[in-house]
Amino acid sequence: MSLNQSKKTAQGTMEAPNLVYRKFQAARDIAQGFKGQWQQFSERFIDCLEQTHKAGQVEAGFLQQCKADIAALHSSLEEALQALNARLDSPLLTLATTGTTSSGKSTLVNFLCGAELLPVAVSEMSAGTVTLEDGDVPSLTIAATPGALWECGTWENISAATIYDKLEEAMQQYLDTKDRNPSLAPPKANITYPIQFLRQHRHQLGLPPQTRVQLLDLPGFAYVGDERNAQIIREQCRQALCLVTYNSAETDAKKTEQLLEEVVIQVKNLGGSPARMLFVLNRIDVFQEDKDPQKSEQRFVSKTVGQIKDKLKEKLPEHEEAIETLKVLKLSARAALYSQLIQQSVGEERAKICERVDQQHQVLIGKGILEDLPRNPAKWTDHDCQRVAESLWENSYGQELFKELVEQVQQHFPELVIPQIVADFNEGAVNKVLEWCTQEVHAICNSIEEKYRQECERLEETGVQLSEKLRRAGENLKVPFEEMKELITSHSPITNHSIVLLEPIMLEFIGNKEQTECEPEVDDNDDDEWSDKIRQWRDKIQQWHSQVDDEWRDKIKLDEEILPLIYTWRREVFSSIDKLLEQVYLSIQDGKVDFSADVNLKQLPPPDQKYVQELEEKLREFIEFINAIDCNCADVAEQGMTIRQEPQKDTKIIHFQSIIQDIQKRLSEVVKVLVKSVLAREQGRIYDALSLLFRNHLEYLQESAQRIAPELGIQFPMSTLSQVQKELNWGISLEKAFSPEAKEATWTATERRKTRPWWLLWLFEIETKVTVQKSGLELEVPSMAKLCEDWSAACKNRVYECLWPAYLDWFVEQTNLLTEQANEYQQAVLERYRSKLSECHQALSIDYETRKQFWELMHTSVAELEQERPSWDKIKQSENAGVTSVELNAETSSV
């Protein structure tokens, strides 16, 4: 299919009816359906109340108050419905792009826009965040970030080339300056431009007409500015469809492993499930030069897809199911972009593009076409250019990427935006309506004297039951964490092994109930007191576990989703520390400092890079010292060395002590910022796991409350209460792991001396070796392997001592906040019902017949209204919802 044909197909084809349109329309219809059901209920309620008033069994003031309440609820619901429709009419579709080093991410963004907007270079060019919004009038805004050395301002109605040049200037100045000025904020740019992907496929996408679309080009979270800006971008990414590019041209095994690590880091930075991410194997045309291009390409794709999935499963076990069905696409973004540009341009501009195509992508044009073309691209006719563009389009896999991206939008976009819109609608108005209806009907039915006294007595008992149920459930959540904190703080020092013994029991408590009975494996090196403490703690947890409500236990049970909350963050921190120290060791072993293989260090923001540079400088100084005392770097790395110093002759030991102390100081600083960076990535996963755990916990509390007191109509604001209430603040400092001390020693040494022997008649000097006894200071330096091992142990111990207790305190604090807020909400609902009950008792004097004839039947109406509560599950189930005559007519007319 040619490029023009594919565009026409995209513009003229529409799924009948489109999935995206159906889901957005279903959300409107379901919300409108609730409003209609509430209208019917309120009319029936007022009718019953007026009939009761005619019978002289209700005061006129109460009737007027109920009408006023209903009017206020109508107004509140209408306002919330308008807000819901406004958000459904103009949702924000964000496509976020990120990728591995030199993967052509900026070229991919240009391809989606159909224009060369973002700078591209052989070396890494991206710096700062660029947001592209779809719009008819091209414009560029470069924000005046702190310390900006480049031109800032807003330019409207400008060409793509001007946008490219101004961005290139800003990014290049930043990249040239950031090493000398680490505190310099990266550029931040906003572009408005007609995004070609959107415009070519808008009909297929089926987006609401006023949908706002933006491309978020991320150079990596090291280059987004301060932490506040990074947090804003993370929130945007969690609501975005994401494209992650991978450099297919990299074949070196070590660098390929680094790319896989980068993929994991980018996925973690984006947050949420990988299901909404498209992975793009860019620069795939690199295999066209092989003897059998198709075979080489297939082999590479199969191997790389497997590697990406395996690495993601290892690092993100909670998303294993989504990872198994990842969409991984092939693409040559530059060739696909050239195909578009040839179609759009004319004259000299087109000739320049054709010349670049001829230089860079002859293999994608094809031999048959090349043989027919003039060797000078400037002489290519319109027909020649059309043939070249179509060949590039077909061989670059551009159409396949567009097709998959359309499907990705159709599948995931509604789920990214609609559930929160519906949740806000429910919490803003629906819950208030349902609570009022439930409480009012129950209060009227229980306003008879005898019923009223019974209900008042029962309310006191109900309040106690609800509070106890909530308190007990909160204890269920936090007791294991409190007990773990008490246990580990009583054991000094906290070690890796001590935590590893406890984590499975914690995991099984929240995960798999049956496995809590397993015996913890106690190491032979563990002291008897610690072993006994572990067993006592396990028995205590088991005893607590046996008393837990099975319904609560089943409700909050999580599988892999709980892993980030328990231990994966610790694993990632330790892995980053080990990789850093591995680079330290290899630098000494090779006699050359090179941290380029450490992907985590590359993710540090520029202000923190200075610590890495200072550590590198100190390691170079150490290598120079080793060479100066005639030692071999590889031997020092493997075996260590002995430094001897004669009194008042040299200062080698003092010099060494100074170097090693400086290395430890710089290492401490690097570890601190490294751990902070890693935990910033892991924090999102921790919050996700905690939110899911709290949501399940709240669902249990709500179901329990509805059984204990259905008359209260309790509906917890799930989306609000289940969120993290207080940020998790990490802090770590590293103590010195090795403090070298010299000692007095005597040793035998061989010296070279010049003498004039008698047998040469004392006329000539000769050099001879003499064995002498020397004394002074001696320092035994462990091998670099041993030093790194000690430093690693010291770092990890500090992680336990600094982070684990703080982390457990944070979890308990979150649980206490949840319990406190849920109890406040619950008590407020209880007080509102108590007040309604009192008002009804004073204002009504209904008899048994009236109660039976009118008000008991209203319970059914309340239940029917409850069934109309909007939810994402109902929207998903409405397969045929939203099919309107307008849509069907549009489909027919297009045919």
Order of alpha helices (4+ residues) and beta strands (2+ residues): alpha-alpha-alpha-beta-alpha-beta-beta-beta-alpha-beta-alpha-beta-alpha-beta-alpha-beta-alpha-alpha-beta-alpha-alpha-alpha-alpha-alpha-alpha-alpha-alpha-alpha-alpha-alpha-alpha-alpha-alpha-alpha-alpha-beta-alpha-alpha-beta-beta-alpha-alpha-alpha-alpha-alpha
